[in-house]
Amino acid sequence: MLLIVRHGEAVGNTERRFIGQMDVPLSPLGEQQALWAATRLAGLGVERIVSSDLRRAHETARPLADLSGIEIELDTRVREVSNGDWTGLVPSEIEERWPEMFAEYRSGVDVARPNGERWDEVRSRMLSAVQELLADGRTTALFTHGGPVLIAAAWASGLEVRGNVFAGPIAAATNASITTVLPGPRLAAYNDTGHLAESFDDPSGPMG
């Protein structure tokens, strides 16, 4: 079983910045969300902890590692998309500098961000990691990012989602939510926020 956790709220999320692979820390709220997630996950029989190497992801994993005594394994394949020249910008700044490309992005096209990645590249590396972890057979907590969570959820539910993953039929996952994928694959749960003190529509969705 794979318990896929989106990282807690990170610095820049509430501003809707395209964080991507910027190595930003959790916000104070994100740190609290990581503790809530750890308490929930500690009761689910986690045997292995894998995380993106980006700080906000493994900071979210740390409380569970401390509770369980399980070492965190870092995997670059589950990183967020590389936003290239869009990194750190807010949507209005991107729209001003790349109006045609950003219009395509918003319409659902899988654009190649300048000096960055396409979603199809993220899909390839993320699903490589997910399939390996499912084949391992252990109950694994995987700490990753908004885009990769959507990619895994679509794949596990049998949806052929192409293009901009945030323009697809599945809403963005909330910070510190848990998505459960079973071998098969089968999507058993998506965007579970029952462990959070406040559940809300995450305004930071497509920004990582």
Secondary structure, DSSP 8 states (H G I E B T S, - for coil): -EEEEE---BTTGGGT---TT----B-HHHHHHHHHHHHHHHTTT--EEEE-SSHHHHHHHHHHHHHH---EEE-GGG-----GGGTT--HHHHHHHSHHHHHHHHHT-----TTS--HHHHHHHHHHHHHHHHHH-S-EEEEE-HHHHHHHHHHHTT----S-GGGSSS----TT-EEEEETTTEEEEEEE-TTSSS----TTGGG-
